[in-house]
Amino acid sequence: MEIELPKCIAEAGAEHHVDKINNTCRLTVLGLVKKQLEDEYNEVLRDPVFGLILAINEHEIRYSGKVIHSFICKMLDISKRRELWFSFARKPLRFSMQEFYAVTGLRREADKDTDFEAWRNDKGLVMDSDKLRKYPWGLHAYDLLLDSIKKARFKLKKNSYVLDGFSYALQIWLMEAIPDIGTLLGQKYKEGITSVRCQNWYGNRKVSYHDITALETALGKVNINIKFIYLFITYKY
């Protein structure tokens, strides 16, 4: 039996009413760093944590504002403090800290044995890679993205808006959770990767709103099983 979902926050077709999403998560900055500080960039590229994030830049994954905006318009009107729900082809999808972690691998909790306060107070003079890895970047990055998306819902009727935070994580989660979205945007390196999904995609294909709408219409006619990339999620609201 088909689940009756809450209403979406936007009216049908709202994704066609925006001209541009200004994304503050810009990989062009990494390109400049790589050019001007090649040795330092390559050192970070070898890091077991941050190197996997830089893979997004190395693999030239194109940021798709159209995919991001389409799904913000499909966000369900559910009051959840630290998670978002979307609807696609009559299926509910959850984006929470668990999914964000599965994409990025960034820590969700601070290491209690590390003195982060002393690290903050050194004014950036000391670069301790071990402490950097242990800092809960994931928690802060996820909260920033979540707040940004929740604010964007009130600007959907405008021609453009700004989306802050590491929104590439949301896009790659969609590519993983809905394989056909992934195929529209790029290609996987390997099947069976279960952690840090951002390292496993490459490609720079452009997608139109028509592509996304046509895909949802086609999938809505069949009984699809959308993959949740971290855990099987029971739909509750």
C-alpha positions as protocol buffer text, in pm:
chain_id: "A"
residue {
  index: 1
  type: MET
  ca { x: 0 y: 0 z: 0 }
}
residue {
  index: 2
  type: GLU
  ca { x: 131 y: 342 z: -94 }
}
residue {
  index: 3
  type: ILE
  ca { x: 230 y: 570 z: 196 }
}
residue {
  index: 4
  type: GLU
  ca { x: 40 y: 896 z: 226 }
}
residue {
  index: 5
  type: LEU
  ca { x: 306 y: 1164 z: 256 }
}
residue {
  index: 6
  type: PRO
  ca { x: 280 y: 1511 z: 411 }
}
residue {
  index: 7
  type: LYS
  ca { x: 265 y: 1803 z: 173 }
}
residue {
  index: 8
  type: CYS
  ca { x: 577 y: 1941 z: 7 }
}
residue {
  index: 9
  type: ILE
  ca { x: 682 y: 2290 z: 114 }
}
residue {
  index: 10
  type: ALA
  ca { x: 662 y: 2412 z: -247 }
}
residue {
  index: 11
  type: GLU
  ca { x: 393 y: 2388 z: -510 }
}
residue {
  index: 12
  type: ALA
  ca { x: 440 y: 2153 z: -804 }
}
residue {
  index: 13
  type: GLY
  ca { x: 657 y: 2310 z: -1073 }
}
residue {
  index: 14
  type: ALA
  ca { x: 828 y: 2554 z: -836 }
}
residue {
  index: 15
  type: GLU
  ca { x: 1169 y: 2427 z: -949 }
}
residue {
  index: 16
  type: HIS
  ca { x: 1117 y: 2604 z: -1280 }
}
residue {
  index: 17
  type: HIS
  ca { x: 1084 y: 2945 z: -1115 }
}
residue {
  index: 18
  type: VAL
  ca { x: 1445 y: 3000 z: -1009 }
}
residue {
  index: 19
  type: ASP
  ca { x: 1719 y: 3129 z: -1237 }
}
residue {
  index: 20
  type: LYS
  ca { x: 2025 y: 3068 z: -1022 }
}
residue {
  index: 21
  type: ILE
  ca { x: 2142 y: 2922 z: -692 }
}
residue {
  index: 22
  type: ASN
  ca { x: 2451 y: 3099 z: -560 }
}
residue {
  index: 23
  type: ASN
  ca { x: 2649 y: 2817 z: -401 }
}
residue {
  index: 24
  type: THR
  ca { x: 2911 y: 2928 z: -148 }
}
residue {
  index: 25
  type: CYS
  ca { x: 3076 y: 2585 z: -159 }
}
residue {
  index: 26
  type: ARG
  ca { x: 3308 y: 2662 z: -452 }
}
residue {
  index: 27
  type: LEU
  ca { x: 3571 y: 2419 z: -577 }
}
residue {
  index: 28
  type: THR
  ca { x: 3738 y: 2696 z: -774 }
}
residue {
  index: 29
  type: VAL
  ca { x: 3915 y: 2793 z: -452 }
}
residue {
  index: 30
  type: LEU
  ca { x: 4076 y: 2449 z: -437 }
}
residue {
  index: 31
  type: GLY
  ca { x: 4191 y: 2492 z: -796 }
}
residue {
  index: 32
  type: LEU
  ca { x: 4373 y: 2811 z: -697 }
}
residue {
  index: 33
  type: VAL
  ca { x: 4528 y: 2643 z: -392 }
}
residue {
  index: 34
  type: LYS
  ca { x: 4646 y: 2353 z: -606 }
}
residue {
  index: 35
  type: LYS
  ca { x: 4807 y: 2593 z: -852 }
}
residue {
  index: 36
  type: GLN
  ca { x: 4975 y: 2822 z: -600 }
}
residue {
  index: 37
  type: LEU
  ca { x: 5052 y: 2576 z: -318 }
}
residue {
  index: 38
  type: GLU
  ca { x: 5095 y: 2248 z: -502 }
}
residue {
  index: 39
  type: ASP
  ca { x: 5311 y: 2075 z: -238 }
}
residue {
  index: 40
  type: GLU
  ca { x: 5072 y: 2161 z: 44 }
}
residue {
  index: 41
  type: TYR
  ca { x: 4772 y: 2062 z: -166 }
}
residue {
  index: 42
  type: ASN
  ca { x: 4926 y: 1724 z: -248 }
}
residue {
  index: 43
  type: GLU
  ca { x: 5002 y: 1668 z: 119 }
}
residue {
  index: 44
  type: VAL
  ca { x: 4637 y: 1721 z: 209 }
}
residue {
  index: 45
  type: LEU
  ca { x: 4540 y: 1501 z: -85 }
}
residue {
  index: 46
  type: ARG
  ca { x: 4726 y: 1214 z: 83 }
}
residue {
  index: 47
  type: ASP
  ca { x: 4551 y: 1271 z: 415 }
}
residue {
  index: 48
  type: PRO
  ca { x: 4326 y: 974 z: 512 }
}
residue {
  index: 49
  type: VAL
  ca { x: 4037 y: 1208 z: 600 }
}
residue {
  index: 50
  type: PHE
  ca { x: 4060 y: 1533 z: 407 }
}
residue {
  index: 51
  type: GLY
  ca { x: 4210 y: 1375 z: 96 }
}
residue {
  index: 52
  type: LEU
  ca { x: 3883 y: 1192 z: 40 }
}
residue {
  index: 53
  type: ILE
  ca { x: 3696 y: 1523 z: 46 }
}
residue {
  index: 54
  type: LEU
  ca { x: 3939 y: 1672 z: -206 }
}
residue {
  index: 55
  type: ALA
  ca { x: 3850 y: 1384 z: -436 }
}
residue {
  index: 56
  type: ILE
  ca { x: 3540 y: 1585 z: -531 }
}
residue {
  index: 57
  type: ASN
  ca { x: 3770 y: 1843 z: -687 }
}
residue {
  index: 58
  type: GLU
  ca { x: 4008 y: 1587 z: -835 }
}
residue {
  index: 59
  type: HIS
  ca { x: 3724 y: 1396 z: -1001 }
}
residue {
  index: 60
  type: GLU
  ca { x: 3571 y: 1718 z: -1140 }
}
residue {
  index: 61
  type: ILE
  ca { x: 3220 y: 1652 z: -1017 }
}
residue {
  index: 62
  type: ARG
  ca { x: 2994 y: 1927 z: -1152 }
}
residue {
  index: 63
  type: TYR
  ca { x: 2779 y: 2104 z: -897 }
}
residue {
  index: 64
  type: SER
  ca { x: 2416 y: 2081 z: -1006 }
}
residue {
  index: 65
  type: GLY
  ca { x: 2209 y: 2367 z: -871 }
}
residue {
  index: 66
  type: LYS
  ca { x: 1910 y: 2232 z: -1061 }
}
residue {
  index: 67
  type: VAL
  ca { x: 1920 y: 1897 z: -878 }
}
residue {
  index: 68
  type: ILE
  ca { x: 1970 y: 2066 z: -541 }
}
residue {
  index: 69
  type: HIS
  ca { x: 1688 y: 2314 z: -601 }
}
residue {
  index: 70
  type: SER
  ca { x: 1452 y: 2047 z: -732 }
}
residue {
  index: 71
  type: PHE
  ca { x: 1487 y: 1849 z: -412 }
}
residue {
  index: 72
  type: ILE
  ca { x: 1460 y: 2150 z: -184 }
}
residue {
  index: 73
  type: CYS
  ca { x: 1125 y: 2207 z: -357 }
}
residue {
  index: 74
  type: LYS
  ca { x: 1040 y: 1843 z: -280 }
}
residue {
  index: 75
  type: MET
  ca { x: 1115 y: 1885 z: 91 }
}
residue {
  index: 76
  type: LEU
  ca { x: 829 y: 1760 z: 304 }
}
residue {
  index: 77
  type: ASP
  ca { x: 668 y: 1985 z: 560 }
}
residue {
  index: 78
  type: ILE
  ca { x: 783 y: 1789 z: 864 }
}
residue {
  index: 79
  type: SER
  ca { x: 908 y: 1941 z: 1189 }
}
residue {
  index: 80
  type: LYS
  ca { x: 1233 y: 1758 z: 1255 }
}
residue {
  index: 81
  type: ARG
  ca { x: 1507 y: 1954 z: 1430 }
}
residue {
  index: 82
  type: ARG
  ca { x: 1809 y: 1778 z: 1284 }
}
residue {
  index: 83
  type: GLU
  ca { x: 1692 y: 1601 z: 972 }
}
residue {
  index: 84
  type: LEU
  ca { x: 1520 y: 1671 z: 642 }
}
residue {
  index: 85
  type: TRP
  ca { x: 1269 y: 1461 z: 448 }
}
residue {
  index: 86
  type: PHE
  ca { x: 1211 y: 1473 z: 74 }
}
residue {
  index: 87
  type: SER
  ca { x: 967 y: 1308 z: -162 }
}
residue {
  index: 88
  type: PHE
  ca { x: 1067 y: 1161 z: -497 }
}
residue {
  index: 89
  type: ALA
  ca { x: 854 y: 931 z: -712 }
}
residue {
  index: 90
  type: ARG
  ca { x: 612 y: 892 z: -419 }
}
residue {
  index: 91
  type: LYS
  ca { x: 893 y: 768 z: -192 }
}
residue {
  index: 92
  type: PRO
  ca { x: 1014 y: 943 z: 128 }
}
residue {
  index: 93
  type: LEU
  ca { x: 1387 y: 1003 z: 168 }
}
residue {
  index: 94
  type: ARG
  ca { x: 1561 y: 1112 z: 486 }
}
residue {
  index: 95
  type: PHE
  ca { x: 1874 y: 1328 z: 498 }
}
residue {
  index: 96
  type: SER
  ca { x: 2024 y: 1334 z: 845 }
}
residue {
  index: 97
  type: MET
  ca { x: 2364 y: 1339 z: 1014 }
}
residue {
  index: 98
  type: GLN
  ca { x: 2396 y: 967 z: 940 }
}
residue {
  index: 99
  type: GLU
  ca { x: 2364 y: 1022 z: 565 }
}
residue {
  index: 100
  type: PHE
  ca { x: 2595 y: 1324 z: 577 }
}
residue {
  index: 101
  type: TYR
  ca { x: 2856 y: 1113 z: 756 }
}
residue {
  index: 102
  type: ALA
  ca { x: 2819 y: 830 z: 504 }
}
residue {
  index: 103
  type: VAL
  ca { x: 2898 y: 1077 z: 225 }
}
residue {
  index: 104
  type: THR
  ca { x: 3181 y: 1276 z: 386 }
}
residue {
  index: 105
  type: GLY
  ca { x: 3329 y: 1061 z: 662 }
}
residue {
  index: 106
  type: LEU
  ca { x: 3375 y: 1374 z: 873 }
}
residue {
  index: 107
  type: ARG
  ca { x: 3368 y: 1320 z: 1249 }
}
residue {
  index: 108
  type: ARG
  ca { x: 3041 y: 1370 z: 1429 }
}
residue {
  index: 109
  type: GLU
  ca { x: 3175 y: 1388 z: 1784 }
}
residue {
  index: 110
  type: ALA
  ca { x: 3476 y: 1556 z: 1941 }
}
residue {
  index: 111
  type: ASP
  ca { x: 3765 y: 1350 z: 2075 }
}
residue {
  index: 112
  type: LYS
  ca { x: 3746 y: 1399 z: 2452 }
}
residue {
  index: 113
  type: ASP
  ca { x: 4121 y: 1344 z: 2490 }
}
residue {
  index: 114
  type: THR
  ca { x: 4215 y: 1632 z: 2260 }
}
residue {
  index: 115
  type: ASP
  ca { x: 4257 y: 1989 z: 2387 }
}
residue {
  index: 116
  type: PHE
  ca { x: 4085 y: 2180 z: 2109 }
}
residue {
  index: 117
  type: GLU
  ca { x: 4079 y: 2502 z: 2308 }
}
residue {
  index: 118
  type: ALA
  ca { x: 4458 y: 2522 z: 2312 }
}
residue {
  index: 119
  type: TRP
  ca { x: 4459 y: 2446 z: 1940 }
}
residue {
  index: 120
  type: ARG
  ca { x: 4216 y: 2731 z: 1870 }
}
residue {
  index: 121
  type: ASN
  ca { x: 4424 y: 2974 z: 2075 }
}
residue {
  index: 122
  type: ASP
  ca { x: 4748 y: 2918 z: 1884 }
}
residue {
  index: 123
  type: LYS
  ca { x: 4613 y: 3154 z: 1613 }
}
residue {
  index: 124
  type: GLY
  ca { x: 4683 y: 2905 z: 1339 }
}
residue {
  index: 125
  type: LEU
  ca { x: 5060 y: 2901 z: 1393 }
}
residue {
  index: 126
  type: VAL
  ca { x: 5072 y: 2527 z: 1456 }
}
residue {
  index: 127
  type: MET
  ca { x: 4930 y: 2279 z: 1206 }
}
residue {
  index: 128
  type: ASP
  ca { x: 4857 y: 1953 z: 1383 }
}
residue {
  index: 129
  type: SER
  ca { x: 4708 y: 1710 z: 1131 }
}
residue {
  index: 130
  type: ASP
  ca { x: 4611 y: 1461 z: 1398 }
}
residue {
  index: 131
  type: LYS
  ca { x: 4406 y: 1719 z: 1587 }
}
residue {
  index: 132
  type: LEU
  ca { x: 4252 y: 1843 z: 1265 }
}
residue {
  index: 133
  type: ARG
  ca { x: 4126 y: 1492 z: 1189 }
}
residue {
  index: 134
  type: LYS
  ca { x: 3980 y: 1453 z: 1538 }
}
residue {
  index: 135
  type: TYR
  ca { x: 3789 y: 1779 z: 1533 }
}
residue {
  index: 136
  type: PRO
  ca { x: 3412 y: 1729 z: 1478 }
}
residue {
  index: 137
  type: TRP
  ca { x: 3402 y: 1900 z: 1138 }
}
residue {
  index: 138
  type: GLY
  ca { x: 3107 y: 1688 z: 1033 }
}
residue {
  index: 139
  type: LEU
  ca { x: 2882 y: 1817 z: 1310 }
}
residue {
  index: 140
  type: HIS
  ca { x: 2945 y: 2182 z: 1226 }
}
residue {
  index: 141
  type: ALA
  ca { x: 2936 y: 2133 z: 849 }
}
residue {
  index: 142
  type: TYR
  ca { x: 2608 y: 1941 z: 871 }
}
residue {
  index: 143
  type: ASP
  ca { x: 2438 y: 2198 z: 1095 }
}
residue {
  index: 144
  type: LEU
  ca { x: 2545 y: 2482 z: 863 }
}
residue {
  index: 145
  type: LEU
  ca { x: 2406 y: 2300 z: 560 }
}
residue {
  index: 146
  type: LEU
  ca { x: 2083 y: 2210 z: 739 }
}
residue {
  index: 147
  type: ASP
  ca { x: 2021 y: 2568 z: 851 }
}
residue {
  index: 148
  type: SER
  ca { x: 2094 y: 2696 z: 502 }
}
residue {
  index: 149
  type: ILE
  ca { x: 1845 y: 2459 z: 338 }
}
residue {
  index: 150
  type: LYS
  ca { x: 1576 y: 2541 z: 593 }
}
residue {
  index: 151
  type: LYS
  ca { x: 1624 y: 2912 z: 521 }
}
residue {
  index: 152
  type: ALA
  ca { x: 1614 y: 2850 z: 145 }
}
residue {
  index: 153
  type: ARG
  ca { x: 1259 y: 2716 z: 169 }
}
residue {
  index: 154
  type: PHE
  ca { x: 1136 y: 3071 z: 234 }
}
residue {
  index: 155
  type: LYS
  ca { x: 1307 y: 3204 z: -80 }
}
residue {
  index: 156
  type: LEU
  ca { x: 1185 y: 2955 z: -338 }
}
residue {
  index: 157
  type: LYS
  ca { x: 957 y: 3209 z: -506 }
}
residue {
  index: 158
  type: LYS
  ca { x: 1252 y: 3439 z: -582 }
}
residue {
  index: 159
  type: ASN
  ca { x: 1460 y: 3423 z: -900 }
}
residue {
  index: 160
  type: SER
  ca { x: 1776 y: 3334 z: -707 }
}
residue {
  index: 161
  type: TYR
  ca { x: 1903 y: 3265 z: -357 }
}
residue {
  index: 162
  type: VAL
  ca { x: 2222 y: 3174 z: -173 }
}
residue {
  index: 163
  type: LEU
  ca { x: 2287 y: 2826 z: -38 }
}
residue {
  index: 164
  type: ASP
  ca { x: 2559 y: 2803 z: 228 }
}
residue {
  index: 165
  type: GLY
  ca { x: 2737 y: 2498 z: 361 }
}
residue {
  index: 166
  type: PHE
  ca { x: 2882 y: 2184 z: 207 }
}
residue {
  index: 167
  type: SER
  ca { x: 2592 y: 2125 z: -30 }
}
residue {
  index: 168
  type: TYR
  ca { x: 2798 y: 1885 z: -242 }
}
residue {
  index: 169
  type: ALA
  ca { x: 2723 y: 1634 z: 35 }
}
residue {
  index: 170
  type: LEU
  ca { x: 2349 y: 1666 z: -33 }
}
residue {
  index: 171
  type: GLN
  ca { x: 2403 y: 1623 z: -406 }
}
residue {
  index: 172
  type: ILE
  ca { x: 2621 y: 1313 z: -369 }
}
residue {
  index: 173
  type: TRP
  ca { x: 2374 y: 1164 z: -122 }
}
residue {
  index: 174
  type: LEU
  ca { x: 2102 y: 1206 z: -386 }
}
residue {
  index: 175
  type: MET
  ca { x: 2329 y: 1045 z: -646 }
}
residue {
  index: 176
  type: GLU
  ca { x: 2376 y: 748 z: -412 }
}
residue {
  index: 177
  type: ALA
  ca { x: 2020 y: 720 z: -283 }
}
residue {
  index: 178
  type: ILE
  ca { x: 1866 y: 745 z: -632 }
}
residue {
  index: 179
  type: PRO
  ca { x: 2104 y: 570 z: -875 }
}
residue {
  index: 180
  type: ASP
  ca { x: 1932 y: 725 z: -1177 }
}
residue {
  index: 181
  type: ILE
  ca { x: 2017 y: 1072 z: -1045 }
}
residue {
  index: 182
  type: GLY
  ca { x: 2376 y: 956 z: -1013 }
}
residue {
  index: 183
  type: THR
  ca { x: 2375 y: 833 z: -1372 }
}
residue {
  index: 184
  type: LEU
  ca { x: 2241 y: 1169 z: -1491 }
}
residue {
  index: 185
  type: LEU
  ca { x: 2527 y: 1357 z: -1322 }
}
residue {
  index: 186
  type: GLY
  ca { x: 2827 y: 1127 z: -1341 }
}
residue {
  index: 187
  type: GLN
  ca { x: 2966 y: 779 z: -1301 }
}
residue {
  index: 188
  type: LYS
  ca { x: 3086 y: 564 z: -1013 }
}
residue {
  index: 189
  type: TYR
  ca { x: 3443 y: 444 z: -986 }
}
residue {
  index: 190
  type: LYS
  ca { x: 3352 y: 127 z: -797 }
}
residue {
  index: 191
  type: GLU
  ca { x: 3043 y: -53 z: -675 }
}
residue {
  index: 192
  type: GLY
  ca { x: 3015 y: -159 z: -314 }
}
residue {
  index: 193
  type: ILE
  ca { x: 3179 y: 147 z: -156 }
}
residue {
  index: 194
  type: THR
  ca { x: 3000 y: 191 z: 177 }
}
residue {
  index: 195
  type: SER
  ca { x: 3187 y: 483 z: 337 }
}
residue {
  index: 196
  type: VAL
  ca { x: 3294 y: 833 z: 233 }
}
residue {
  index: 197
  type: ARG
  ca { x: 3082 y: 820 z: -83 }
}
residue {
  index: 198
  type: CYS
  ca { x: 3213 y: 1157 z: -206 }
}
residue {
  index: 199
  type: GLN
  ca { x: 3534 y: 988 z: -326 }
}
residue {
  index: 200
  type: ASN
  ca { x: 3353 y: 744 z: -555 }
}
residue {
  index: 201
  type: TRP
  ca { x: 3204 y: 969 z: -825 }
}
residue {
  index: 202
  type: TYR
  ca { x: 3345 y: 1145 z: -1128 }
}
residue {
  index: 203
  type: GLY
  ca { x: 3201 y: 1333 z: -1423 }
}
residue {
  index: 204
  type: ASN
  ca { x: 3064 y: 1675 z: -1513 }
}
residue {
  index: 205
  type: ARG
  ca { x: 2733 y: 1620 z: -1689 }
}
residue {
  index: 206
  type: LYS
  ca { x: 2473 y: 1895 z: -1701 }
}
residue {
  index: 207
  type: VAL
  ca { x: 2115 y: 1822 z: -1602 }
}
residue {
  index: 208
  type: SER
  ca { x: 1799 y: 2016 z: -1686 }
}
residue {
  index: 209
  type: TYR
  ca { x: 1479 y: 2049 z: -1485 }
}
residue {
  index: 210
  type: HIS
  ca { x: 1310 y: 1851 z: -1761 }
}
residue {
  index: 211
  type: ASP
  ca { x: 1554 y: 1561 z: -1705 }
}
residue {
  index: 212
  type: ILE
  ca { x: 1468 y: 1547 z: -1335 }
}
residue {
  index: 213
  type: THR
  ca { x: 1093 y: 1578 z: -1388 }
}
residue {
  index: 214
  type: ALA
  ca { x: 1094 y: 1312 z: -1662 }
}
residue {
  index: 215
  type: LEU
  ca { x: 1292 y: 1075 z: -1439 }
}
residue {
  index: 216
  type: GLU
  ca { x: 1053 y: 1119 z: -1146 }
}
residue {
  index: 217
  type: THR
  ca { x: 753 y: 1063 z: -1374 }
}
residue {
  index: 218
  type: ALA
  ca { x: 906 y: 745 z: -1515 }
}
residue {
  index: 219
  type: LEU
  ca { x: 1003 y: 606 z: -1174 }
}
residue {
  index: 220
  type: GLY
  ca { x: 663 y: 700 z: -1033 }
}
residue {
  index: 221
  type: LYS
  ca { x: 500 y: 453 z: -1272 }
}
residue {
  index: 222
  type: VAL
  ca { x: 692 y: 154 z: -1136 }
}
residue {
  index: 223
  type: ASN
  ca { x: 744 y: 7 z: -791 }
}
residue {
  index: 224
  type: ILE
  ca { x: 1097 y: 128 z: -726 }
}
residue {
  index: 225
  type: ASN
  ca { x: 1318 y: 64 z: -425 }
}
residue {
  index: 226
  type: ILE
  ca { x: 1510 y: 382 z: -351 }
}
residue {
  index: 227
  type: LYS
  ca { x: 1836 y: 296 z: -178 }
}
residue {
  index: 228
  type: PHE
  ca { x: 1901 y: 451 z: 159 }
}
residue {
  index: 229
  type: ILE
  ca { x: 2275 y: 478 z: 170 }
}
residue {
  index: 230
  type: TYR
  ca { x: 2336 y: 430 z: 541 }
}
residue {
  index: 231
  type: LEU
  ca { x: 2061 y: 237 z: 716 }
}
residue {
  index: 232
  type: PHE
  ca { x: 1714 y: 117 z: 635 }
}
residue {
  index: 233
  type: ILE
  ca { x: 1495 y: 399 z: 760 }
}
residue {
  index: 234
  type: THR
  ca { x: 1144 y: 363 z: 897 }
}
residue {
  index: 235
  type: TYR
  ca { x: 934 y: 658 z: 788 }
}
residue {
  index: 236
  type: LYS
  ca { x: 802 y: 846 z: 1092 }
}
residue {
  index: 237
  type: TYR
  ca { x: 683 y: 1203 z: 1138 }
}
